[in-house]
Amino acid sequence: MTRLRGGGAVTAAAVTVLAVVTGCTDTHTGGGLGPEPAGRGGAALTAVDSLTVKGRAPRTGYSRERYGTAWADTDSNSCDTRDDILKRDLKEVRFTGGTCKVSYGLLDPDPYSGKDITYRRGRSKVDIDHVVALSDAWQKGARYWDPGKRIALANDPLNLLAVDAGTNRGKGDGDAATWLPPNKAYRCTYVAAQVAVKKKYGLWVTAAERAAMKKVLAGCPEQKLPTGGNPTRAPERFRAR
């Protein structure tokens, strides 16, 4: 299994699961820092030219509810999407009441800031970021989709990343033309992930966004396009407005 980290792809260490005597907490060493797997989709820089270029549409009609209930279990593994990503991206993970609800872990390091962040449930400094923001997607094609496709995008691991909450909230719904991670070493990986998501779901980019993507990826022309994630349509049982 491979995971994205820094400016390229690395092979993740095998996950070690330890049973804790209390029976209510499990621990494992993980920490993926991004979508998986990587390296199968060709060069990210080349893929930018396959994206449709159009102007940004109005935000009219957008709401989070257009993408369904937050963190829906669309992969049917009995864990919500948020906990799935925490398990994937954090290290030294501990659980409460089984192996789904993450109670503790280390974001080591946070890909956006480069800092080490401790996650504790209920007072977390960790967000799960939509790499392609849902509002940005709405303005670049998603408003015309059926709800099942929007739900899929909102819960697709390819588009999700555990990150420092403060840094993430400064991003808002920015695209590559208006926001990049302060951690410059992660920018190639970040932009490659945005290209992958937009290509997978058929979202368009603005001219300024495409130029920004190409500028970043020109500095890392061997950066691979990540692949994988969930199907582009959620199961029929999920609903959105």
C-alpha angles and dihedrals in degrees: 000000000000131000134189118252132161111335099339148007128302134181111254119233117249112272115248117203120200123195112223119215094232090068093220100079133055125185132204137170109235133129116161104167097208156001120330150255107025136189102045100093103067126241115342092213091059091047092059089072090058092063120099114244118218139140122276111268121222119279088231113139096016121140133148088247089068085075096049131243112344115263097003116185094244094157090056096228092132092247123099118246095250092058091044090058094044089053091049099046106032128078128221090021121192126192138208120219100356134334102308111061107073111212101172142010146138126252095207100200118359105228095218100049103016090232126128110247128192117218119211119171113247095019100046128164089193126093129188103232126206098225087208100041115234092233090051090050090050090056093047104050111306094098087071096050129099113255094254092064093047091050089050092053092049092054102034112122088214087068099040133086135170108235145158107291097220094050092045094053089056088060096061109169094328123148127210091282093058106029138027128169113274086228098084092193089067099048097093091051092045096050092044088055091051091050090049094051094046091048094047094050099034096243117159130229132217120245090251091049093051091049091051092049092051092047092055096042093046085071091057106030092167092058107128126226111246117233138187129057126127131323115280093247126057121227114278094251091073119086137193134178 
